[in-house]
């Protein structure tokens, strides 16, 4: 009897281990099915990520190109503006000098003082005096 009871215990133990192994295999099979479905989903996500990265790279390249073009246009405009600024400053300076000469001519004419030949050339002075003389008087003074 002890031989038979030992055999039954061993057979029972093997049956329990076999049932446990089968149960564990079922659980592993379910996990593998989920893993395969997740792998397909992961593959799709990676493909979408690659596509999104390619689009982003293309967009970045277009932005770089647009930025370079805008920079070139802006630099051109800045250079042109600087040229106009220098030209305008020259015109303003020339205008001030001309206004100073006219003011000196008119003040010398009003005071009947001899003109300094260094300030204005004689033909310009005579022309300015003629123009002032031809202007109509307003309230008794020269315009």
N, CA, C and O of each residue as an XYZ file, in Angstrom:
572
protein
N       0.791     -1.174      0.000
C       0.000      0.000      0.000
C       0.846      1.256      0.000
O       0.502      2.265     -0.617
N       1.886      1.175      0.660
C       2.689      2.370      0.700
C       3.274      2.637     -0.662
O       3.508      3.795     -1.008
N       3.527      1.575     -1.474
C       4.031      1.781     -2.828
C       2.966      2.420     -3.699
O       3.250      3.246     -4.567
N       1.738      2.016     -3.442
C       0.657      2.542     -4.243
C       0.313      3.958     -3.809
O       0.018      4.802     -4.656
N       0.341      4.222     -2.588
C       0.026      5.557     -2.135
C       1.131      6.527     -2.539
O       0.851      7.695     -2.809
N       2.373      6.070     -2.584
C       3.456      6.926     -3.048
C       3.283      7.195     -4.546
O       3.539      8.312     -4.996
N       2.869      6.234     -5.299
C       2.638      6.385     -6.729
C       1.489      7.356     -6.987
O       1.544      8.179     -7.901
N       0.440      7.241     -6.157
C      -0.713      8.152     -6.315
C      -0.300      9.577     -5.970
O      -0.714     10.532     -6.627
N       0.499      9.705     -4.958
C       0.956     11.045     -4.556
C       1.809     11.641     -5.672
O       1.667     12.820     -5.996
N       2.682     10.847     -6.254
C       3.530     11.323     -7.336
C       2.660     11.661     -8.547
O       2.835     12.712     -9.163
N       1.705     10.755     -8.894
C       0.813     10.995    -10.026
C      -0.042     12.242     -9.782
O      -0.270     13.039    -10.692
N      -0.505     12.396     -8.554
C      -1.311     13.563     -8.211
C      -0.463     14.834     -8.306
O      -0.933     15.859     -8.801
N       0.756     14.769     -7.843
C       1.677     15.913     -7.908
C       1.976     16.261     -9.359
O       2.004     17.441     -9.708
N       2.198     15.281    -10.200
C       2.458     15.507    -11.611
C       1.226     16.119    -12.271
O       1.352     17.012    -13.108
N       0.030     15.645    -11.898
C      -1.214     16.181    -12.461
C      -1.384     17.637    -12.058
O      -1.798     18.456    -12.878
N      -1.077     17.972    -10.831
C      -1.176     19.356    -10.350
C      -0.167     20.233    -11.102
O      -0.504     21.333    -11.541
N       1.056     19.747    -11.247
C       2.076     20.502    -11.972
C       1.681     20.672    -13.443
O       1.889     21.730    -14.038
N       1.102     19.598    -14.020
C       0.655     19.667    -15.406
C      -0.488     20.670    -15.559
O      -0.504     21.435    -16.524
N      -1.431     20.681    -14.641
C      -2.547     21.638    -14.684
C      -2.022     23.063    -14.508
O      -2.469     23.991    -15.181
N      -1.085     23.215    -13.609
C      -0.479     24.533    -13.383
C       0.243     24.989    -14.655
O       0.129     26.150    -15.047
N       0.970     24.102    -15.286
C       1.703     24.425    -16.516
C       0.731     24.802    -17.624
O       0.970     25.765    -18.352
N      -0.358     24.058    -17.761
C      -1.369     24.366    -18.780
C      -2.004     25.733    -18.499
O      -2.201     26.521    -19.424
N      -2.315     26.010    -17.274
C      -2.888     27.309    -16.892
C      -1.916     28.439    -17.192
O      -2.301     29.495    -17.695
N      -0.650     28.197    -16.873
C       0.362     29.218    -17.141
C       0.539     29.423    -18.649
O       0.737     30.551    -19.101
N       0.469     28.350    -19.419
C       0.569     28.442    -20.885
C      -0.605     29.235    -21.458
O      -0.427     30.014    -22.394
N      -1.794     29.045    -20.905
C      -2.960     29.805    -21.366
C      -2.745     31.289    -21.095
O      -3.017     32.133    -21.950
N      -2.262     31.595    -19.915
C      -1.998     32.999    -19.560
C      -0.921     33.574    -20.478
O      -1.059     34.694    -20.971
N       0.153     32.811    -20.711
C       1.220     33.280    -21.606
C       0.704     33.470    -23.027
O       1.103     34.413    -23.711
N      -0.177     32.586    -23.472
C      -0.747     32.692    -24.815
C      -1.548     33.992    -24.951
O      -1.452     34.681    -25.966
N      -2.332     34.320    -23.930
C      -3.103     35.571    -23.967
C      -2.164     36.781    -24.003
O      -2.391     37.740    -24.740
N      -1.130     36.714    -23.210
C      -0.159     37.816    -23.191
C       0.536     37.939    -24.542
O       0.758     39.052    -25.019
N       0.884     36.814    -25.165
C       1.526     36.859    -26.478
C       0.595     37.459    -27.530
O       1.041     38.221    -28.388
N      -0.710     37.117    -27.469
C      -1.676     37.687    -28.406
C      -1.736     39.212    -28.227
O      -1.754     39.955    -29.209
N      -1.768     39.667    -26.984
C      -1.787     41.109    -26.726
C      -0.490     41.763    -27.213
O      -0.499     42.860    -27.770
N       0.614     41.064    -26.989
C       1.906     41.593    -27.431
C       1.951     41.734    -28.950
O       2.452     42.731    -29.471
N       1.420     40.725    -29.664
C       1.388     40.805    -31.132
C       0.484     41.945    -31.603
O       0.827     42.665    -32.542
N      -0.650     42.105    -30.961
C      -1.537     43.211    -31.354
C      -0.890     44.550    -31.008
O      -1.021     45.514    -31.761
N      -0.197     44.614    -29.879
C       0.524     45.839    -29.516
C       1.683     46.085    -30.481
O       1.997     47.236    -30.785
N       2.313     45.033    -30.957
C       3.419     45.178    -31.902
C       2.911     45.795    -33.208
O       3.563     46.665    -33.785
N       1.742     45.335    -33.667
C       1.166     45.915    -34.874
C       0.812     47.389    -34.661
O       1.037     48.233    -35.529
N       0.258     47.671    -33.496
C      -0.074     49.062    -33.174
C       1.206     49.900    -33.079
O       1.250     51.037    -33.547
N       2.248     49.318    -32.463
C       3.521     50.013    -32.343
C       4.134     50.244    -33.723
O       4.706     51.305    -33.970
N       4.027     49.285    -34.607
C       4.540     49.422    -35.962
C       3.821     50.571    -36.675
O       4.450     51.369    -37.371
N       2.502     50.648    -36.495
C       1.729     51.734    -37.102
C       2.135     53.080    -36.506
O       2.252     54.070    -37.228
N       2.348     53.118    -35.195
C       2.766     54.361    -34.543
C       4.130     54.800    -35.045
O       4.348     55.991    -35.264
N       5.053     53.867    -35.231
C       6.388     54.209    -35.722
C       6.294     54.748    -37.144
O       6.970     55.719    -37.484
N       5.455     54.121    -37.983
C       5.280     54.608    -39.352
C       4.704     56.025    -39.338
O       5.151     56.877    -40.105
N       3.724     56.286    -38.482
C       3.152     57.633    -38.371
C       4.192     58.631    -37.878
O       4.244     59.769    -38.345
N       5.014     58.196    -36.936
C       6.061     59.067    -36.407
C       7.091     59.403    -37.483
O       7.544     60.544    -37.572
N       7.457     58.428    -38.290
C       8.408     58.670    -39.377
C       7.811     59.663    -40.385
O       8.497     60.573    -40.849
N       6.546     59.479    -40.711
C       5.884     60.383    -41.643
C       5.809     61.800    -41.066
O       6.069     62.775    -41.771
N       5.456     61.909    -39.794
C       5.377     63.227    -39.156
C       6.751     63.885    -39.101
O       6.866     65.097    -39.288
N       7.787     63.102    -38.849
C       9.146     63.646    -38.817
C       9.556     64.156    -40.194
O      10.175     65.214    -40.313
N       9.207     63.399    -41.231
C       9.536     63.843    -42.597
C       8.813     65.156    -42.927
O       9.406     66.060    -43.517
N       7.550     65.258    -42.549
C       6.805     66.501    -42.788
C       7.406     67.666    -42.004
O       7.516     68.782    -42.512
N       7.791     67.391    -40.767
C       8.392     68.442    -39.940
C       9.719     68.902    -40.537
O      10.008     70.099    -40.551
N      10.523     67.973    -41.026
C      11.800     68.342    -41.655
C      11.567     69.194    -42.895
O      12.270     70.178    -43.124
N      10.580     68.810    -43.688
C      10.265     69.603    -44.882
C       9.805     71.008    -44.489
O      10.191     71.994    -45.118
N       8.985     71.089    -43.456
C       8.501     72.398    -42.997
C       9.654     73.248    -42.469
O       9.701     74.454    -42.714
N      10.572     72.630    -41.754
C      11.729     73.368    -41.227
C      12.589     73.880    -42.381
O      13.066     75.014    -42.341
N      12.786     73.063    -43.394
C      13.561     73.508    -44.557
C      12.890     74.687    -45.253
O      13.554     75.645    -45.650
N      11.572     74.610    -45.398
C      10.848     75.720    -46.017
C      10.957     76.982    -45.171
O      11.109     78.080    -45.706
N      10.879     76.827    -43.852
C      11.025     77.986    -42.963
C      12.420     78.590    -43.076
O      12.575     79.811    -43.089
N      13.436     77.728    -43.159
C      14.802     78.239    -43.311
C      14.939     79.012    -44.614
O      15.536     80.088    -44.648
N      14.386     78.458    -45.683
C      14.460     79.125    -46.981
C      13.731     80.466    -46.923
O      14.243     81.480    -47.399
N      12.544     80.464    -46.343
C      11.786     81.712    -46.231
C      12.528     82.727    -45.363
O      12.537     83.918    -45.674
N      13.145     82.267    -44.285
C      13.887     83.172    -43.407
C      15.096     83.764    -44.138
O      15.390     84.950    -43.986
N      15.797     82.944    -44.929
C      16.939     83.456    -45.677
C      16.505     84.474    -46.723
O      17.154     85.506    -46.898
N      15.408     84.185    -47.415
C      14.902     85.132    -48.403
C      14.477     86.439    -47.740
O      14.769     87.523    -48.245
N      13.784     86.328    -46.602
C      13.353     87.527    -45.882
C      14.562     88.318    -45.391
O      14.557     89.549    -45.416
N      15.593     87.612    -44.948
C      16.809     88.276    -44.479
C      17.486     89.032    -45.616
O      17.940     90.162    -45.438
N      17.549     88.394    -46.792
C      18.171     89.056    -47.944
C      17.379     90.296    -48.345
O      17.961     91.347    -48.618
N      16.050     90.176    -48.383
C      15.209     91.311    -48.748
C      15.358     92.429    -47.716
O      15.483     93.602    -48.067
N      15.343     92.047    -46.448
C      15.464     93.044    -45.387
C      16.822     93.737    -45.431
O      16.907     94.954    -45.262
N      17.880     92.966    -45.657
C      19.212     93.585    -45.757
C      19.277     94.546    -46.934
O      19.861     95.624    -46.832
N      18.676     94.153    -48.052
C      18.638     95.054    -49.207
C      17.905     96.342    -48.891
O      18.354     97.432    -49.246
N      16.780     96.209    -48.225
C      16.006     97.402    -47.867
C      16.755     98.269    -46.865
O      16.714     99.497    -46.940
N      17.441     97.618    -45.922
C      18.214     98.389    -44.944
C      19.345     99.158    -45.626
O      19.594    100.321    -45.310
N      20.027     98.498    -46.566
C      21.098     99.183    -47.285
C      20.534    100.364    -48.078
O      21.118    101.448    -48.091
N      19.402    100.145    -48.733
C      18.770    101.223    -49.493
C      18.347    102.356    -48.565
O      18.509    103.531    -48.896
N      17.801    101.999    -47.394
C      17.386    103.020    -46.428
C      18.590    103.797    -45.916
O      18.509    105.009    -45.712
N      19.712    103.102    -45.707
C      20.913    103.804    -45.260
C      21.389    104.788    -46.330
O      21.789    105.911    -46.022
N      21.338    104.348    -47.600
C      21.735    105.254    -48.685
C      20.818    106.473    -48.721
O      21.285    107.605    -48.844
N      19.509    106.235    -48.613
C      18.567    107.355    -48.598
C      18.792    108.240    -47.381
O      18.657    109.460    -47.471
N      19.133    107.641    -46.246
C      19.395    108.433    -45.044
C      20.600    109.334    -45.219
O      20.580    110.500    -44.825
N      21.658    108.781    -45.817
C      22.852    109.597    -46.069
C      22.528    110.708    -47.061
O      22.921    111.860    -46.875
N      21.804    110.343    -48.117
C      21.431    111.344    -49.120
C      20.547    112.424    -48.507
O      20.726    113.610    -48.784
N      19.597    112.014    -47.676
C      18.713    112.975    -47.021
C      19.504    113.874    -46.082
O      19.259    115.079    -46.025
N      20.456    113.297    -45.342
C      21.286    114.113    -44.455
C      22.092    115.126    -45.258
O      22.253    116.273    -44.840
N      22.597    114.698    -46.409
C      23.336    115.630    -47.270
C      22.428    116.750    -47.763
O      22.832    117.913    -47.790
N      21.215    116.408    -48.148
C      20.270    117.427    -48.609
C      19.900    118.381    -47.474
O      19.802    119.591    -47.681
N      19.699    117.838    -46.284
C      19.361    118.693    -45.139
C      20.521    119.635    -44.836
O      20.312    120.817    -44.562
N      21.739    119.111    -44.885
C      22.910    119.949    -44.630
C      23.030    121.042    -45.696
O      23.276    122.208    -45.387
N      22.852    120.643    -46.940
C      22.912    121.641    -48.021
C      21.792    122.662    -47.856
O      22.013    123.850    -48.088
N      20.609    122.234    -47.467
C      19.491    123.150    -47.244
C      19.777    124.113    -46.111
O      19.454    125.297    -46.206
N      20.375    123.625    -45.048
C      20.719    124.511    -43.927
C      21.745    125.552    -44.359
O      21.635    126.733    -44.028
N      22.751    125.083    -45.111
C      23.769    126.018    -45.579
C      23.139    127.084    -46.476
O      23.456    128.270    -46.378
N      22.244    126.635    -47.349
C      21.569    127.577    -48.229
C      20.716    128.556    -47.431
O      20.710    129.752    -47.722
N      20.002    128.062    -46.433
C      19.176    128.934    -45.589
C      20.048    129.919    -44.822
O      19.687    131.086    -44.671
N      21.202    129.448    -44.333
C      22.119    130.351    -43.631
C      22.608    131.450    -44.568
O      22.681    132.615    -44.179
N      22.945    131.077    -45.811
C      23.402    132.078    -46.778
C      22.298    133.073    -47.084
O      22.538    134.279    -47.145
N      21.086    132.566    -47.275
C      19.959    133.459    -47.557
C      19.714    134.392    -46.372
O      19.465    135.584    -46.551
N      19.787    133.841    -45.167
C      19.590    134.674    -43.982
C      20.669    135.749    -43.885
O      20.375    136.891    -43.534
N      21.902    135.396    -44.191
C      22.986    136.382    -44.158
C      22.777    137.444    -45.227
O      22.992    138.632    -44.987
N      22.356    137.005    -46.408
C      22.118    137.956    -47.495
C      21.013    138.932    -47.113
O      21.151    140.142    -47.293
N      19.919    138.397    -46.584
C      18.799    139.281    -46.223
C      19.178    140.206    -45.083
O      18.795    141.376    -45.077
N      19.934    139.689    -44.109
C      20.320    140.578    -43.004
C      21.300    141.648    -43.471
O      21.232    142.790    -43.017
N      22.210    141.290    -44.374
C      23.142    142.277    -44.911
C      22.410    143.303    -45.772
O      22.741    144.489    -45.758
N      21.419    142.837    -46.516
C      20.653    143.744    -47.371
C      19.841    144.706    -46.526
O      19.774    145.897    -46.833
N      19.232    144.213    -45.481
C      18.426    145.085    -44.607
C      19.298    146.116    -43.899
O      18.883    147.257    -43.695
N      20.466    145.721    -43.540
C      21.367    146.625    -42.822
C      22.200    147.480    -43.768
O      22.960    148.338    -43.317
N      22.067    147.257    -45.080
C      22.825    147.984    -46.105
C      24.317    147.919    -45.842
O      25.027    148.911    -46.009
N      24.779    146.792    -45.445
C      26.196    146.599    -45.209
C      26.805    145.929    -46.427
O      26.126    145.187    -47.138
N      28.083    146.187    -46.670
C      28.728    145.505    -47.804
C      28.812    144.001    -47.536
O      29.018    143.567    -46.403
N      28.651    143.240    -48.574
C      28.640    141.784    -48.413
C      30.046    141.239    -48.410
O      30.946    141.771    -49.059
N      30.211    140.192    -47.683
C      31.488    139.498    -47.614
C      31.585    138.564    -48.819
O      30.745    137.680    -48.983
N      32.586    138.750    -49.649
C      32.704    137.936    -50.863
C      32.976    136.474    -50.537
O      32.748    135.593    -51.365
N      33.450    136.229    -49.364
C      33.730    134.846    -48.999
C      32.451    134.063    -48.747
O      32.460    132.840    -48.886
N      31.356    134.713    -48.383
C      30.125    134.008    -48.055
C      29.382    133.550    -49.294
O      28.944    132.403    -49.388
N      29.243    134.483    -50.264
C      28.442    134.176    -51.442
C      29.145    134.736    -52.668
O      29.747    135.807    -52.592
N      29.086    134.059    -53.759
C      29.672    134.547    -55.004
C      28.879    135.776    -55.462
O      27.675    135.849    -55.219
N      29.529    136.737    -56.117
C      28.851    137.985    -56.496
C      27.635    137.762    -57.380
O      26.618    138.423    -57.174
N      27.691    136.876    -58.339
C      26.546    136.700    -59.216
C      25.347    136.142    -58.453
O      24.209    136.480    -58.778
N      25.566    135.318    -57.476
C      24.471    134.786    -56.658
C      23.900    135.885    -55.759
O      22.689    135.962    -55.554
N      24.764    136.713    -55.239
C      24.316    137.804    -54.382
C      23.468    138.772    -55.181
O      22.402    139.192    -54.731
N      23.934    139.123    -56.356
C      23.180    140.057    -57.188
C      21.830    139.461    -57.565
O      20.815    140.158    -57.568
N      21.823    138.181    -57.879
C      20.568    137.531    -58.241
C      19.608    137.532    -57.050
O      18.419    137.809    -57.207
N      20.124    137.225    -55.872
C      19.275    137.204    -54.677
C      18.747    138.599    -54.367
O      17.587    138.755    -53.985
N      19.605    139.628    -54.533
C      19.174    140.998    -54.274
C      18.095    141.435    -55.264
O      17.139    142.116    -54.893
N      18.256    141.041    -56.510
C      17.245    141.379    -57.509
C      15.912    140.716    -57.168
O      14.853    141.332    -57.286
N      15.976    139.476    -56.751
C      14.744    138.763    -56.409
C      14.075    139.402    -55.204
O      12.851    139.529    -55.175
N      14.850    139.802    -54.216
C      14.281    140.451    -53.046
C      13.697    141.813    -53.400
O      12.662    142.217    -52.869
N      14.357    142.494    -54.279
C      13.871    143.817    -54.662
C      12.578    143.726    -55.452
O      11.745    144.630    -55.375
N      12.394    142.662    -56.203
C      11.203    142.514    -57.023
C       9.997    142.039    -56.216
O       8.867    142.117    -56.699
N      10.209    141.567    -55.040
C       9.077    141.094    -54.212
C       8.269    142.276    -53.735
O       8.824    143.329    -53.420
N       6.947    142.109    -53.680
C       6.121    143.226    -53.173
C       6.347    143.381    -51.651
O       6.594    142.406    -50.942
N       6.258    144.581    -51.200
C       6.429    144.854    -49.784
C       5.146    144.527    -49.027
O       4.043    144.797    -49.502
N       5.307    143.948    -47.856
C       4.158    143.622    -47.018
C       4.285    144.441    -45.737
O       5.249    144.285    -44.987
N       3.330    145.294    -45.495
C       3.304    146.151    -44.307
C       4.591    146.961    -44.171
O       5.087    147.178    -43.065
N       5.099    147.385    -45.257
C       6.235    148.274    -45.212
C       7.574    147.584    -45.103
O       8.592    148.275    -45.051
N       7.640    146.266    -45.063
C       8.934    145.577    -44.987
C       9.050    144.576    -46.124
O       8.049    144.111    -46.670
N      10.253    144.263    -46.459
C      10.499    143.321    -47.565
C      10.061    141.935    -47.144
O      10.170    141.560    -45.977
N       9.569    141.187    -48.099
C       9.080    139.853    -47.803
C      10.213    138.918    -47.551
O       9.991    137.737    -47.283
